[in-house]
Each structure stands twice: as C-alpha cells, then as structure tokens.
Amino acid sequence: MTTPDGPALDRRLGTFDTVVLGLGSMIGAGIFVALTPAAAAAGTGLLIGLAVAAVVACCNAMSSARLAARYPTSGGTYVYGRERLGPFWGHTAGWSFVVGKTASCAAMALTVGHYAWPGHATAVAVGSVVALTAVGYAGIQRSALLTRAIVAVVLAVLAMVVVTVLGFGDAHGPGPAPGVDATGYGVLQAAGLLFFAFAGYARIATLGEEVRDPAKTIPRAIALALAVTLVVYTAVAVAVLRQLGSTGLATATAPLAEAVGAAGFPALQPVVTVGAAIGALGALLALLLGVSRTSLAMARDGHLPPGLVAVHPRRGNPHRAELAVGAAVALVTAVIDVRGAIGFSSFGVLLYYAIANASALTLGRRLVPAIGLAGCLTLAVTLPPASVLAGAAVVAVGMLGYVLTRGRPRHGV
C-alpha cells in the first residue's frame, strides 16, 4: 500500500501494544535517570516539580491525542506543525524531536552501560544501540513483544522497591538527611528535567501510521500510558525521598538501589540494578522506533535524504531510517555525558511539544493547549543554562537547514 508521500507502513499495533510501547519509553527513562538531577535542582521541592511536569505532560498528551487522531501518520508533531502552522514550524518540530531524542537514546544506552558494566559503560552502551537497532529492523511486532516483556519486568522491580522502602524502610534504615530548601527557579528547573521522563507518549503519536483504528486507539493509549506512569512515578518518588531525603537523592548514583540498601535490604540491590538496565533498554528501543519514524516523515518531505523513505516490502518498517538512526545514536553515545544529555534532550522535546500545543490551538478548545504551550516554554528556558544555550544553537542550525532545503520537492510529488 502507498500514500501520496510514499510507501505506507503496516497497521499492526492494537491498543495494548501501543500502550506498552509508550510505557517502555516513559517508565524506563524517568525512574532510573531523571530523579537525581531533579532532586539536585529542586531540593525539598522535588515532588512539586514532579507535579508541575505532570500537569504540562497531561496538557501535551491531550493536545497530541487530538492531533494524532486527526493525522494518523508517522511523524507526530512534525506532521501536525506542518499541517496546522506551516512547513517551517513542522520542520522545526521534527528537527527538535530528532536531535533531542537522539540525545535521549544516548542517555538510555549509557544508563544500560553504567548499570550493567560500569567499567566498560560506553562499549556496552554502543553494543546495546546496535542490538536494539537490529530488533527494530526485524519489524514492529517483534519490537512490541520485546517491549511488553521489558515493561513487565520493570514494573515488578519498581513495585518491589516501593513495598520494600515504604513497608520496611523506617524499621531498618537510618532515615533521610535534611534537604535543601526549594526555590521557585529550582522547582521549575527540576520540572523541566523530569519532563524528560514523561515524553514517552510521543512514541505513540509517531507510530500513528502503524496503529489499527488510530482515531480511537491513539487517544486511548496515550491516556492509559500517561495515567499508569503518573501513578508509578509518584509512588517511587515518595518512597525514595522518604528513605534518602532530597540531599541523599541528589548525590545518588543509583538512587533506587541505594534506597533499597538503606532500607536494610542490600541483597535486593542487584535485582534493582538488573531492573534499571532492562528498563533503560526498553526506553532505548521505543526511542529508536520514534526517531526513525519522524526521520521517515521528514525524508518524505525532502528535509532528510530521500533514501530514508524506503519501507521494507515484507516487514513493512522504515528499515533504512532505522539503520541511519541507529548509526547516529551509536556515534553520539560514544562521546556524550548522561546528565548533560538529559538537559539537552529536555530542551528539544519541550520545544517539540510547544509546537504541538500551538498546533492544537488551531483546533478549538484552547485552554488546555494554551496551558501546555506556556508550560513548555517556561520549563525550556529554566533548564540549566548550558542546556538552553546548546539546545538553542542546535535548533537554530535546524532552522537554517530548512531555509537551505525548502525548495526541494516532497517525495512522490
């Protein structure tokens, strides 16, 4: 089957697998990576920052769901911005997503390396990217099946952490150290960093061309995935804060494992470590899928090399885009730092969702997208200054790229 933009992808995903792909990218990313730098920024205001990030994420999710139901094709906000605001904003959204999520992929891969084999973290990280690129190349259904298993393992481990710490932490652990007082700027910065963990529902929208009955499935899957993630994040954050305090959490290298150990159960720390590595693998797989689909959409419009438009005749997946994204992520993984990647990624993704909310404003019912737009821009500019400067510079490069490529015809037109 083909579309005016080129070969169409196969619609093979139902609601359950679509929700699981969203959970795989959100839960694996946020719990094991973003809590520590957010605690360093917010101090005792970490839970307030989590609440702010959740409100912005909910607004973004509602806007994305409405747009995805109307435009059920690969590309997410790249397509929405192009159709509702014009090609320039569509290109800016796509570019922000690709570069921001490439950094996210690198952060997840390095998380796998640091948990699985700290002495050879980079080598393990690059190997993980290569292996999961091969899984994606094998087809979307195999990716969904693997992600389903990963999510089940991670949720079991997180449940164990919450029960262990909240049920027995006071009896065994030394208790949390005093926290640093929160400031408004610190809370907003923490919210921006935590937003890195909530952005998995973007993967649902970018897979819109491979979802069955997208007008119903996509909004339902986004709502379910975000609701589950909010419950899990809140429970885990409360448990870890109760055991370590904001000061201990801000300096932790493996916060969930350290919380379990402080609660008096060091024998469970290896289980948490394995769960963290598996969760990061699930996030990495879902991220690779999302970036490759946005790359496919941009290639269809002539903003990336036309060879990336190819869809495998038997497996129905954008195999060349998947290989190109895997190669780019492997290269970035070899040179980037985990914490720096979180801030850089958050800037790109917040800009991406700002454009999504601006697009949703054109559909009517404007309160939610207006809140989402204001929230995204506020959190973006309150991120660590280095992340803001680097992100703004890379986005400017993307805008220049649009000017240089806008005369190139769309694929198939």
C-alpha positions, 0 to 999 in steps of 0.5 A: 500500500502507498500514500501520496508521500510514499510507501505506507507502513503496516497497521499492526499495533492494537491498543495494548501494544501501543500502550506498552510501547509508550510505557517502555519509553516513559517508565524506563527513562524517568525512574532510573535517570531523571530523579537525581538531577531533579532532586539536585535542582529542586531540593525539598521541592522535588515532588512539586516539580514532579507535579508541575511536569505532570500537569504540562505532560497531561496538557501535551498528551491531550493536545497530541491525542487530538492531533494524532487522531486527526493525522494518523501518520508517522511523524507526530508533531512534525506532521501536525506543525506542518499541517496546522502552522506551516512547513517551517514550524513542522520542520522545526518540530521534527528537527527538535524531536530528532536531535533531542531524542537522539540525545535521549537514546544516548542517555538510555544506552549509557544508563544500560552501560553504567548499570550493567558494566560500569567499567566498560559503560560506553562499549556496552552502551554502543553494543546495546544501540546496535542490538536494539537497532537490529530488533527494530529492523526485524519489524514492529511486532517483534519490537512490541513483544520485546517491549511488553516483556521489558515493561513487565519486568520493570514494573515488578522491580519498581513495585518491589522497591516501593513495598520494600522502602515504604513497608520496611524502610523506617524499621531498618534504615537510618532515615533521610538527611535534611534537604535543601530548601526549594526555590521557585527557579529550582522547582521549575528547573527540576520540572523541566528535567523530569519532563524528560521522563514523561515524553514517552507518549510521543512514541505513540503519536509517531507510530500513528501510521502503524496503529489499527483504528488510530482515531480511537486507539491513539487517544486511548493509549496515550491516556492509559500510558500517561495515567499508569506512569503518573501513578508509578512515578509518584509512588517511587518518588515518595518512597525514595525521598522518604528513605534518602531525603532530597540531599541523599537523592541528589548525590545518588548514583543509583538512587533506587538501589541505594534506597533499597540498601538503606532500607536494610535490604542490600541483597535486593540491590542487584535485582534493582540494578538488573531492573534499571538496565532492562528498563533503560533498554526498553526506553532505548528501543521505543526511542529508536522506533520514534526517531526513525519514524519522524526521520521517515516523515521528514525524508518524505518531505525532502528535509532528510535524504530521500533514501530514508523513505524506503519501507521494507516490502515484507516487514513493512518498517522504515528499515533504512531510517532505522539503520541511519538512526541507529548509526547516529545514536551509536556515534553520539553515545560514544562521546556524550555525558548522561546528565548533560544529555538529559538537559539537552534532550529536555530542551528539544522535546519541550520545544517539540511539544510547544509546537504541538500545543500551538498546533492544537490551538488551531483546533478549538478548545484552547485552554488546555493547549494554551496551558501546555504551550506556556508550560513548555516554554517556561520549563525550556528556558529554566533548564540549566543554562548550558542546556538552553544555550546548546539546545538553542544553537542546535535548533537554530542550525535546524532552522537554517537547514530548512531555509537551505532545503525548502525548495526541494520537492516532497517525495512522490510529488 
